[in-house]
């Protein structure tokens, strides 16, 4: 329920909002100016960082290759002076020493003009040589192919451990000819030191480059062969990985054909071909499309340093070729999100924002404190009036004010609250709240409505009450009423009245319920379960149990405010109410606990565990009425569901009753007798045995028996 004008502004927030509306625009303008300045500085930082990374990447590449080139030149010098040096085993220590200069050196080798070949190489884990796994402990291997002699040459491998001691040997037909390899041909053709384009090594399957130089000897400078060193590009990849420009940047090196030379992730720089071999990846084949997008932007813009957008995020890109003196047409590409460079400046903005918000927050707290002193009494009174309107008892702090008008209003509200507290003890709060809500005029009258009515009663209450002290009687009956009230309220029912030891309740008004019959049955089963638990507690104290009988009926009844203008009650009346009361009494005759009518069965029977009790002829009604006993609720949890033995009892009872209904008295009698033997405490079956015996003794042939009359 709302008060008129509840959508209007409240006093305390209004003061705070007014203050914020004056301060916030000035604060936002200061933040905006700071953001623009910091964004400009972040872009300058990005440009400088990427330029520094370009220089360092090129320098690192040159630092990797220049020493290798020097080693090649030294080796060529030795071979020029001693042309046969590398044909002998004396060359092995020298070549092993070259391998030890850098972990990036994969192998060092010499190819001779006659096709002979000597090589020293590392043997990484997983390497297969001549389709054979090297012996365990192998760290290095030497290879020698001698084509200086006639006959078929052999490809001889010697496997060495970490201390360069021999651990194995392998001979195979020599199929490899260095003279046809690109590094050999290129070096001989250019007659100078050359650096190959990156390729996948045949020996190791890893990407790298070869630094090669021809060997000329003697006055005539005749060709001895070519000396070369293989360099793995892992070190460049590791450098790019370990020295990123920013947290989320990507730096790589490509050649003039767009093939990846070095990538922070070596696996992304390679691809598996259809034949099973490995090949280098092109720029547009990378998993991350950013570099390809940047390359396309560079082509269209004809720029080497620019910014671009991708998926709503801004990136900066740099393309920088290697210097001409390097000798290879390689290019450094760097792409990074601008956000990476905004970190420090954004931190400053955040600090400024936090400081401003704290300052505003502190001022808001002060304003709020003073506004609270002004508005708090009025807010408390508003809440108390709202509680009065909703029939809630007095709660919260007492309103006190030095203002006379507010103090007088507080006194009046306190008086109203006291009256409501007393009234709510006699009338259900939810019921009254609905009756006095919008659209409801409190007046005498009612309407016809299809509802479900429930009556409860205590078995042998009069006899038990005579021998029970008054205080104990009041205490235990109140506990029983508490159980019924709780179960009715839980299933959204309306508790109408207490009638002696009985309770009357109904479902479907004033709040409409589509499943009112089902809810009434659930409430009835809950009452039986909770009373069973309460009886166990009482019996443990030496007290007699209280057994509850329940009758439930669905019918069209009159519901509304009934009585006089001076005293009225929201209740139901009509023949359906009387029938619900009579159904409760039917339990006494059959020894049952919950009796429902056929109209309830029509509304909710498929969701109930029940059995037929009989056909009742009701005074004033032309047709007989089938009645049932509810034993449980289907699919309602272990508390309300019937155990298997009860399900079986219901099935057996229904089968026996069908025989009785068809006039097969002997068969019905036998079936009910069998039930009594299996379930000795089942009172309904005992009653039906007597009914069958009466029918057989009287020779009745009717298929339907009128079991009771009211």
C-alpha positions in Angstrom: 0.0 0.0 0.0 1.3 3.4 -0.9 0.6 6.8 0.4 -0.5 9.6 -2.0 2.6 11.3 -3.2 5.0 8.5 -2.4 6.5 9.0 -5.9 7.6 12.5 -4.9 11.1 13.4 -3.7 12.0 12.7 -0.1 13.5 15.4 2.0 16.8 13.9 3.0 17.8 12.7 -0.5 16.7 16.0 -2.0 19.2 17.9 0.0 22.0 15.5 -0.9 21.1 15.4 -4.6 21.0 19.2 -4.8 24.5 19.4 -3.4 25.8 16.7 -5.8 24.2 18.4 -8.8 26.2 21.6 -8.0 29.6 19.9 -7.4 29.6 17.0 -9.9 29.8 19.1 -13.2 32.9 20.9 -12.0 34.5 17.7 -10.9 33.7 16.0 -14.2 35.2 18.8 -16.2 38.5 18.5 -14.2 38.6 14.8 -14.8 37.9 15.2 -18.6 40.8 17.7 -19.0 43.1 15.4 -17.1 42.0 12.5 -19.3 42.7 14.3 -22.5 46.2 15.3 -21.3 47.0 11.8 -20.1 45.8 10.3 -23.3 48.2 12.5 -25.3 51.1 11.6 -23.1 50.2 7.9 -23.3 50.4 8.0 -27.1 53.8 9.7 -26.9 54.9 7.0 -24.5 53.7 4.3 -26.9 55.6 5.8 -29.8 58.8 6.0 -27.8 58.5 2.5 -26.3 57.9 1.0 -29.7 60.8 2.8 -31.3 63.1 1.6 -28.5 61.8 -1.9 -29.0 62.5 -1.7 -32.7 66.1 -0.6 -32.2 66.7 -3.3 -29.5 65.2 -6.0 -31.6 67.4 -5.2 -34.6 70.4 -4.9 -32.3 69.6 -8.2 -30.7 69.3 -9.9 -34.1 72.6 -8.4 -35.2 74.2 -9.4 -31.9 73.1 -13.0 -32.5 74.4 -13.2 -36.1 77.6 -11.1 -36.0 79.6 -13.4 -33.6 78.4 -16.4 -35.7 79.7 -14.7 -38.8 83.0 -14.1 -37.1 83.3 -17.8 -36.1 82.6 -18.8 -39.7 85.3 -16.4 -41.0 87.8 -17.9 -38.5 87.0 -21.4 -39.5 87.3 -20.5 -43.2 90.7 -19.0 -42.5 91.9 -22.2 -40.9 90.6 -24.3 -43.8 92.2 -22.0 -46.4 95.6 -22.6 -44.7 95.0 -26.3 -44.1 92.6 -27.5 -46.8 92.5 -31.1 -45.4 92.0 -30.0 -41.7 88.3 -30.6 -41.6 88.7 -33.9 -43.4 90.4 -35.3 -40.3 89.2 -36.2 -36.8 91.4 -33.4 -35.5 88.7 -31.0 -36.6 86.2 -32.4 -34.1 87.4 -30.6 -31.0 87.5 -27.3 -32.9 83.9 -27.8 -34.2 82.7 -28.8 -30.7 84.3 -25.6 -29.4 82.3 -23.6 -31.9 79.1 -25.3 -30.7 79.9 -24.2 -27.2 80.1 -20.5 -28.1 76.3 -20.1 -28.0 73.3 -22.3 -27.2 71.7 -20.8 -30.4 74.2 -22.7 -32.5 72.6 -25.9 -33.6 75.4 -27.3 -35.8 78.6 -26.5 -37.5 79.6 -28.2 -40.7 81.8 -28.1 -43.8 80.8 -29.3 -47.3 83.6 -30.1 -49.6 83.8 -29.7 -53.3 84.1 -33.4 -53.9 80.8 -34.0 -51.9 82.5 -35.0 -48.6 80.8 -33.6 -45.5 81.8 -33.2 -41.9 79.4 -31.9 -39.2 79.1 -31.5 -35.4 75.7 -31.0 -34.0 73.6 -30.9 -30.8 71.1 -33.7 -30.3 68.1 -32.3 -28.6 65.6 -34.6 -26.9 63.4 -36.4 -29.4 65.8 -36.1 -32.3 65.9 -39.0 -34.7 69.0 -39.6 -36.9 68.5 -41.9 -39.8 65.2 -42.8 -38.3 67.0 -44.0 -35.2 66.9 -42.6 -31.7 70.4 -41.8 -30.5 71.7 -43.8 -27.5 70.7 -42.7 -24.0 73.0 -39.9 -22.7 73.8 -38.5 -26.2 74.3 -34.8 -26.1 76.3 -34.3 -29.3 76.9 -36.1 -32.6 79.6 -35.9 -35.3 78.9 -36.8 -38.9 81.4 -37.7 -41.6 80.7 -38.6 -45.3 83.9 -39.3 -47.3 83.5 -39.2 -51.0 87.2 -38.7 -51.7 87.6 -42.5 -52.3 86.1 -44.7 -54.9 83.1 -46.8 -54.0 79.9 -46.1 -52.2 80.3 -43.6 -49.4 78.9 -44.1 -45.9 77.1 -41.6 -43.7 78.9 -42.2 -40.4 77.5 -40.8 -37.1 79.4 -40.8 -33.8 77.3 -40.1 -30.7 79.0 -38.3 -27.8 77.8 -37.6 -24.2 78.1 -34.3 -22.4 81.8 -34.9 -21.8 82.3 -35.6 -25.5 83.0 -39.3 -24.9 81.7 -41.7 -27.5 78.5 -43.6 -26.5 77.5 -45.0 -29.8 78.0 -45.2 -33.6 75.8 -45.5 -36.6 76.6 -46.1 -40.3 74.2 -45.7 -43.2 74.4 -45.3 -46.9 75.3 -41.7 -47.8 72.4 -40.1 -49.5 73.1 -36.5 -48.4 75.1 -34.3 -50.8 76.0 -30.8 -49.5 76.7 -29.5 -53.0 73.0 -29.4 -53.8 72.0 -27.6 -50.7 70.9 -23.9 -51.0 73.5 -22.7 -48.5 76.3 -24.3 -50.4 75.2 -23.0 -53.8 74.5 -19.5 -52.5 77.9 -19.1 -50.8 79.8 -20.5 -53.9 77.8 -18.2 -56.2 78.3 -15.0 -54.2 81.9 -16.0 -53.2 81.3 -14.3 -49.8 79.6 -14.8 -46.5 75.9 -15.3 -46.8 72.9 -15.6 -44.5 70.1 -17.9 -45.7 66.5 -17.2 -45.4 64.9 -19.0 -42.5 64.0 -22.6 -43.2 63.3 -25.9 -41.3 66.4 -27.9 -40.7 66.3 -31.3 -42.2 68.3 -32.7 -39.3 66.3 -31.3 -36.3 63.0 -30.1 -37.8 63.5 -26.7 -36.1 63.5 -23.3 -37.7 66.7 -21.5 -38.2 69.1 -19.7 -40.6 72.5 -20.8 -42.0 75.5 -18.5 -42.0 77.8 -19.9 -44.7 81.1 -18.8 -46.4 83.1 -20.4 -49.3 86.7 -21.8 -48.6 89.2 -20.9 -51.3 92.9 -22.0 -51.0 96.1 -21.7 -52.7 97.4 -19.1 -55.1 94.7 -20.0 -57.6 92.0 -19.7 -55.0 90.6 -23.0 -55.9 87.3 -24.0 -54.2 87.8 -26.3 -51.2 84.2 -26.2 -50.0 81.9 -24.2 -47.8 81.8 -23.8 -44.1 78.5 -23.0 -42.4 76.9 -22.7 -39.0 73.2 -23.3 -38.3 71.6 -20.9 -35.9 68.3 -21.7 -34.2 65.8 -18.8 -34.1 64.6 -19.9 -30.7 66.8 -17.2 -29.1 65.1 -14.5 -31.1 61.7 -15.9 -30.2 62.8 -16.0 -26.5 64.0 -12.4 -26.8 60.7 -11.3 -28.3 58.8 -13.3 -25.6 60.8 -12.0 -22.7 61.1 -8.4 -23.8 57.6 -7.3 -24.8 56.9 -3.7 -25.5 53.9 -3.8 -23.1 51.9 -6.4 -21.3 49.7 -7.4 -24.3 51.9 -6.4 -27.2 53.0 -8.7 -30.0 56.5 -8.3 -31.7 57.7 -10.4 -34.5 60.1 -10.4 -37.5 59.1 -11.3 -41.1 61.0 -11.6 -44.3 60.3 -9.9 -47.6 57.9 -12.8 -48.6 55.8 -12.3 -45.4 57.0 -15.5 -43.8 57.6 -15.4 -40.0 61.3 -15.3 -39.1 60.8 -15.0 -35.3 57.6 -15.1 -33.1 57.3 -15.0 -29.3 55.6 -18.4 -29.6 57.7 -20.6 -31.8 54.8 -23.1 -32.3 52.7 -20.4 -34.0 55.5 -19.7 -36.5 55.3 -23.2 -37.9 52.6 -25.3 -39.5 52.2 -28.9 -40.4 52.0 -29.5 -44.2 49.9 -32.1 -45.8 52.9 -34.4 -46.3 53.6 -34.3 -42.6 56.5 -31.9 -42.7 56.8 -28.5 -41.1 56.8 -25.2 -42.8 57.0 -21.6 -41.8 53.7 -19.6 -41.4 52.8 -16.5 -43.3 51.7 -13.4 -41.6 48.1 -13.8 -42.6 48.0 -17.4 -41.2 48.7 -16.5 -37.6 46.1 -17.3 -35.0 46.1 -13.7 -33.8 44.7 -11.6 -36.7 46.0 -8.3 -35.2 49.3 -8.3 -37.2 47.5 -9.2 -40.4 45.0 -6.4 -39.8 47.8 -4.0 -39.1 49.6 -5.1 -42.2 46.5 -4.4 -44.3 46.2 -1.0 -42.6 49.8 -0.2 -43.4 49.3 -1.0 -47.1 46.2 1.1 -47.4 47.6 4.0 -45.4 51.2 3.7 -46.7 52.4 4.5 -43.2 54.8 2.7 -40.8 53.6 4.1 -37.5 49.8 4.4 -36.9 46.8 3.6 -34.8 43.8 1.5 -35.7 40.6 0.1 -34.1 39.7 -3.6 -33.7 36.7 -4.9 -31.8 36.2 -1.6 -30.1 39.7 -1.3 -28.8 42.5 1.0 -30.1 45.9 -0.4 -31.1 49.2 1.2 -32.2 51.4 -0.4 -34.8 55.0 0.0 -36.0 56.6 -1.5 -39.1 60.4 -1.0 -39.3 62.8 -2.6 -41.9 66.3 -3.8 -41.0 69.1 -1.6 -42.2 70.5 -2.3 -45.7 73.9 -3.3 -44.3 72.3 -6.2 -42.5 72.0 -7.9 -45.8 68.5 -9.4 -45.3 65.2 -7.8 -46.2 63.7 -8.4 -42.8 61.2 -6.3 -41.0 60.2 -5.8 -37.4 56.4 -5.6 -36.6 55.1 -4.4 -33.3 51.4 -4.2 -32.4 50.1 -3.2 -28.9 46.8 -2.1 -27.4 47.0 1.6 -26.4 45.4 0.6 -23.1 48.8 -0.9 -22.1 50.4 2.6 -22.2 47.5 4.3 -20.4 48.1 2.4 -17.2 50.2 5.0 -15.4 48.1 7.9 -16.6 44.9 6.0 -16.0 46.2 5.3 -12.5 46.6 9.1 -12.0 43.1 9.6 -13.3 41.8 7.0 -10.9 43.6 8.6 -8.0 42.2 12.0 -8.9 38.7 10.4 -9.3 39.0 8.6 -6.0 40.2 11.7 -4.2 37.4 13.7 -5.7 34.8 11.1 -4.8 36.2 10.8 -1.3 36.0 14.6 -0.9 32.4 14.6 -2.3 31.6 11.6 -0.2 32.8 13.3 3.0 30.7 16.3 2.2 27.7 14.2 1.4 28.1 12.4 4.8 28.1 15.8 6.5 25.0 17.0 4.5 23.3 13.6 5.1 24.0 13.9 8.9 22.4 17.3 9.1 19.5 16.4 6.8 18.9 13.3 9.0 18.5 15.4 12.1 15.8 17.4 10.3 14.1 14.6 8.4 14.4 11.6 10.7 11.3 12.2 12.9 9.2 12.7 9.8 10.5 9.5 8.2 9.8 7.5 11.3 6.3 8.8 11.5 5.8 8.0 7.8 6.9 4.4 8.5 4.7 4.1 11.5 1.7 5.3 9.6 2.6 2.8 6.8 2.6 0.1 9.5 -0.8 1.2 10.8 -2.1 1.1 7.2 -0.8 -2.4 6.8 -2.0 -3.6 10.3 1.5 -4.2 11.6 2.2 -3.9 15.3 4.4 -1.1 16.7 8.1 -1.6 15.9 11.3 0.5 15.9 12.3 3.5 17.9 10.0 6.0 19.5 9.7 9.2 17.7 10.9 12.2 19.7 11.0 15.8 18.5 11.4 19.2 20.0 8.9 20.5 17.4 5.4 20.6 18.9 3.5 19.6 15.8 5.7 16.5 15.2 5.5 15.5 18.8 1.6 15.7 18.8 1.5 13.7 15.5 3.8 11.1 17.1 1.5 10.7 20.1 -1.5 10.2 17.8 0.3 7.6 15.7 1.4 5.7 18.9 -2.3 5.5 20.0 -3.3 4.1 16.6 -0.5 1.5 16.7 -1.7 0.3 20.1 -5.2 -0.2 18.7 -3.9 -2.1 15.7 -1.7 -4.4 17.9 -4.8 -5.4 19.8 -7.0 -5.7 16.7 -4.5 -7.9 14.8 -4.7 -10.5 17.5 -8.3 -11.2 16.5 -8.3 -10.7 12.8 -5.8 -12.1 10.3 -3.6 -9.3 9.1 -3.4 -10.4 5.5 -7.2 -10.7 5.3 -7.8 -7.2 6.6 -5.0 -5.8 4.3 -6.8 -7.2 1.2 -10.2 -6.1 2.3 -9.3 -2.5 2.9 -7.0 -2.2 -0.1 -7.8 -0.2 -3.2 -11.1 -1.2 -4.9 -12.5 -2.8 -1.7 -15.3 -1.0 0.1 -15.9 -2.3 3.6 -19.7 -3.0 3.7 -22.1 -5.9 4.3 -22.6 -8.3 1.5 -21.2 -11.2 -0.3 -20.9 -13.1 -3.6 -21.2 -16.7 -4.7 -17.8 -18.2 -5.3 -16.5 -21.8 -5.8 -14.2 -22.3 -2.8 -12.9 -25.1 -0.6 -13.9 -25.3 3.0 -12.2 -27.3 5.8 -13.4 -28.3 9.3 -11.3 -29.9 12.0 -12.3 -31.4 15.3 -10.7 -33.3 18.2 -11.7 -36.9 18.7 -13.4 -37.5 22.1 -12.7 -34.0 23.2 -15.6 -33.8 25.6 -14.6 -36.9 27.5 -11.0 -35.9 27.6 -11.8 -32.3 28.6 -13.8 -33.4 31.7 -10.8 -35.1 33.3 -8.1 -32.5 32.3 -7.1 -29.5 34.5 -8.2 -26.2 33.0 -4.6 -24.9 32.5 -3.4 -28.0 30.8 -6.6 -28.1 28.7 -6.0 -24.5 27.6 -2.3 -25.1 26.9 -2.7 -28.3 24.8 -5.7 -27.0 22.8 -3.8 -23.8 22.1 -0.9 -25.9 20.8 -3.4 -27.8 18.5 -4.8 -24.5 17.3 -1.3 -23.2 16.6 -0.6 -26.3 14.4 -3.8 -25.8 12.4 -3.3 -22.0 12.1 0.3 -22.5 10.9 -0.6 -25.2 8.3 -3.6 -23.1 7.0 -1.4 -20.0 6.6 1.4 -21.9 4.9 -1.0 -23.0 2.2 -2.5 -19.5 1.8 -5.8 -20.3 3.4 -8.1 -18.1 5.4 -8.7 -19.1 9.0 -12.3 -18.2 9.6 -13.0 -19.1 13.2 -12.4 -21.4 16.2 -15.6 -23.3 17.2 -15.0 -24.9 20.5 -12.4 -27.5 19.8 -12.9 -27.2 16.0 -11.5 -24.9 13.4 -13.1 -23.6 10.2 -11.0 -22.4 7.3 -11.4 -21.9 3.6 -9.4 -21.4 0.4 -10.0 -19.2 -2.7 -11.0 -15.9 -1.0 -10.3 -13.1 -0.6 -7.2 -14.0 -2.7 -8.1 -16.1 -5.8 -6.3 -19.5 -5.9 -6.6 -21.8 -8.9 -5.5 -24.9 -6.8 -7.6 -24.1 -3.6 -8.8 -27.7 -3.3 -5.2 -29.1 -3.5 -3.9 -26.6 -1.0 -6.7 -27.5 1.5 -5.7 -31.2 1.2 -2.0 -30.4 1.7 -2.9 -28.4 4.8 -5.0 -31.3 6.1 -2.1 -33.7 5.6 0.3 -31.3 7.2 -2.0 -30.9 10.3 -2.0 -34.7 10.7 1.8 -34.9 10.4 2.5 -32.1 12.8 0.0 -33.3 15.3 1.6 -36.8 15.2 4.9 -35.2 16.1 3.3 -33.2 18.9 1.5 -36.3 20.2 4.9 -38.1 20.4 6.2 -35.3 22.5 3.1 -35.4 24.8 3.2 -39.2 25.2 6.9 -39.1 26.2 5.6 -36.8 29.0 2.9 -39.3 30.0 0.1 -37.4 28.4 -2.7 -38.7 26.2 -2.5 -37.9 22.5 -5.0 -35.6 20.7 -6.3 -37.0 17.4 -7.7 -34.6 14.8 -10.4 -35.3 12.3 -10.6 -33.2 9.1 -13.4 -32.7 6.5 -12.8 -31.0 3.2 -15.4 -30.0 0.6 -15.3 -27.8 -2.6 -18.6 -26.0 -3.5 -20.2 -22.8 -4.5 -20.8 -20.8 -1.3 -21.5 -17.2 -0.3 -18.3 -15.3 0.8 -18.2 -11.8 2.1 -18.8 -9.5 5.1 -21.7 -11.1 6.9 -23.3 -9.8 10.1 -24.5 -6.3 11.2 -23.2 -2.8 10.6 -22.0 -2.8 14.2 -20.3 -6.2 14.0 -19.5 -8.1 10.9 -17.3 -11.0 10.0 -15.6 -12.0 6.7 -16.8 -15.6 6.4 -18.5 -18.2 4.2 -22.0 -19.6 4.4 -24.1 -22.0 2.5 -24.9 -25.7 2.0 -21.3 -26.4 1.0 -20.1 -25.2 4.4 -22.5 -27.5 6.2 -21.4 -30.4 4.1 -17.8 -29.8 4.9 -18.7 -30.0 8.6 -20.6 -33.2 8.1 -17.7 -34.7 6.2 -15.5 -34.0 9.3 -18.1 -36.0 11.3 -18.1 -38.9 8.8 -14.5 -39.7 10.0 -16.1 -40.8 13.4 -18.2 -43.5 11.7 -15.4 -44.9 9.6 -12.4 -44.4 11.9 -10.7 -42.2 9.4 -8.7 -39.0 9.7 -9.2 -36.9 6.5 -12.5 -37.2 4.6 -13.0 -35.3 1.3 -15.9 -35.1 -1.0 -16.0 -36.1 -4.7 -15.9 -32.4 -5.7 -12.5 -32.2 -4.1 -11.5 -35.4 -5.8 -12.4 -33.9 -9.2 -10.3 -30.8 -8.5 -7.2 -32.4 -7.1 -7.6 -36.2 -7.0 -4.7 -37.0 -9.4 -2.3 -35.3 -7.0 -3.5 -37.2 -3.9 -3.0 -40.6 -2.4 -6.5 -41.6 -1.3 -9.0 -44.5 -1.1 -12.7 -44.7 -1.4 -14.7 -44.7 1.9 -18.3 -45.1 0.6 -21.3 -43.2 -0.7 -23.0 -40.7 1.6 -26.6 -39.7 1.3 -26.9 -36.1 2.5 -30.1 -34.6 3.7 -31.5 -32.0 1.2 -29.5 -33.4 -1.7 -31.0 -35.6 -4.4 -27.8 -37.4 -5.4 -25.6 -39.5 -3.2 -22.0 -38.4 -2.8 -18.8 -40.5 -3.0 -16.3 -39.7 -0.2 -12.6 -40.5 0.1 -9.9 -40.7 2.8 -6.7 -38.7 1.9 -3.6 -40.6 3.0 -0.8 -38.5 1.4 0.2 -36.0 -1.3 2.0 -37.1 -4.4 5.4 -35.6 -5.3 5.4 -33.4 -2.2 8.5 -34.6 -0.4 9.0 -37.2 2.3 7.0 -35.2 4.9 3.8 -35.4 2.9 4.2 -38.4 0.6 2.6 -41.7 1.6 5.0 -44.6 2.3 4.8 -47.7 0.0 2.7 -49.7 2.6 0.1 -46.9 2.7 0.0 -46.8 -1.2 -0.6 -50.6 -1.1 -3.4 -50.2 1.5 -5.1 -47.6 -0.7 -4.9 -49.9 -3.8 -6.2 -52.9 -1.9 -9.1 -50.9 -0.3 -10.1 -49.5 -3.7 -10.2 -53.0 -5.2 -12.2 -54.3 -2.4 -14.6 -51.4 -2.5 -15.1 -51.8 -6.3 -16.3 -55.4 -5.5 -18.6 -54.0 -2.8 -19.9 -51.3 -5.2 -20.8 -53.9 -7.8 -22.8 -56.0 -5.3 -20.2 -58.8 -5.0 -20.6 -59.0 -1.3 -18.7 -62.2 -0.8 -15.7 -61.1 -2.8 -15.7 -57.7 -1.1 -15.9 -59.4 2.3 -12.9 -61.6 1.5 -10.8 -58.7 0.3 -11.6 -56.5 3.3 -10.9 -59.4 5.6 -7.5 -59.9 3.9 -6.8 -56.2 4.4 -7.6 -56.5 8.1 -5.2 -59.4 8.5 -2.4 -57.3 6.8 -3.3 -54.1 8.5 -4.9 -54.9 11.9 -5.2 -51.2 12.9 -7.1 -50.1 9.8 -10.5 -49.1 11.1 -12.1 -48.4 7.7 -11.5 -52.0 6.6 -13.1 -53.4 9.8 -16.2 -51.2 9.2 -16.4 -52.4 5.7 -16.2 -56.0 6.8 -19.3 -55.4 9.0 -21.0 -53.6 6.1 -20.4 -56.6 3.8 -21.7 -59.0 6.5 -24.8 -56.9 6.9 -25.4 -56.8 3.1 -24.9 -60.6 2.8 -27.3 -61.2 5.8 -29.9 -58.9 4.3 -29.6 -60.3 0.8 -29.2 -56.8 -0.6 -28.5 -56.9 -4.4 -27.9 -53.1 -4.9 -24.5 -52.2 -6.3 -24.4 -49.0 -4.2 -24.8 -48.8 -0.5 -25.9 -45.8 1.5 -23.3 -45.9 4.3 -24.5 -43.1 6.4 -27.2 -40.4 6.5 -27.2 -36.9 7.9 
